[in-house]
Amino acid sequence: MRGTKIRIFVAGTDTGVGKTVLSLLMMKYFYHIGAKPFYFKPFQTGCTSPLDPESDANFVYSHIPQLQRKDPSFSVGYCLKEPKAPYFAARNENRKINLNFVKKILKKREIGYNPVIIEGSGGLYVPITRKRFVINAIKSFESIPVLVARAGLGTINHTLLSLEALKRKRINPLCVIFINKNKDNTPYHMIEENIEAIQSYSGIPVAGIINKIENFACIPAELFDIFNKIFKNIVEGLK
């Protein structure tokens, strides 16, 4: 629907699969087509401040010209020191994460922006409170997930389990995207088999493969082609 606020949740099959890189690329894509996207990291762990080099928000802001003079703290809900699940990182600081509080923060900060790119923490069943997981936040934020997965060995199991978890929660992912960090170490025929398995067993499309990017100032044109296909309907809703 035209004018509707769109929230895309970048979910992962595991930690370190490439959610932050995909979030950055999505932000660049939406700026490229003339939209005004907003990046949000509800639960940042493993850094003392959103300004730290280890901060995902700082990484995203530092590679987007439109954001380089802005404060990445604006895009972070909770910032927790220890690099672990948000629930345990918060508990070790004698803090409690309040999901409703984060929703209120997002509602205020997303004003004037569309779409919103929300980056999750770790995999779907990483705890954010004693009773709530990342997968619960997807629905709570009224967002559409894109599932990020490794391209190589082991991804069939991790990805199908993650897709099954989403299905059980009646959450329909937009697609799966492979991140191929080890371009020279993963035979392409294996990646093709992984794509075949995930698509045939789950019915969810693998929209594309993102290989290692050396320079984020120069994004390969084929990536924008992938995003054009994925977000065709979403882009129409932004007009």
C-alpha positions, 0 to 999 in steps of 0.5 A: 500500500502506497505510503505505508511504513515498511520494515525489513528485518535482516535475520540470520541463521547464525552469528557472523553470517553477514547481516551487517553487510547486507544491512549496509548494502540494502541501505545503499540500494534504497538511497540509490533509488531515491528513498530515505531508509533508516537503519536500526540495531535494536540490540547491539552487544560486544561494544561499549558505545555505538561509536566503537569500531565494533559497533554495527551501526558505526560500520553502517554509518561510516560507509554511507556518505549520507550518514557519515556526519551523523551519530550512529547512536540514533540507530541503536536501542540497547548497547551492551558491552559483552559479545553474547546473547542480548539477554545474558549481556544485559543480565551481566550489567544488571539490566533488563531489556524491555522490548516495548521500550525498544518499539517506542524508540523505533517509532520515534526515530523512524519518523520521516524515513521509509523503509526501515532496515532492522538488523537482528542479533545472531540467529533466530533463537538468540534470547533477548529477554528471559522469555523472548527471542529474536524471532519474536522481535520480528513479529513485534516490530511488524517487519518482513524478514530476509534470511541471511545464510552462509553460502558454503558447507553446513548452510542447508541444515542451518537455513532449513531449520531457520525457515521451519522456525519462521513457518511455525511462527507463521512468519513468511520470509521475503527470501533467503540471501547467501553471503559467500565470504570465502569466495575462493574456498567454496566450489560454485557447484556446492553453492548451486546444490545448496540453493537447490536444496533450500528452494526445493525443501522449503519453497522459499527462494534464494534471491542471490549470492553476495560475494566478498566485497573489498570496497564498500564505496563501489558496490557491484551493479549485479547486487542492485539487480538482485535488490530490484527483484527482491524489493520490486513491490516494496519500492512501488509502495514507497512511491 
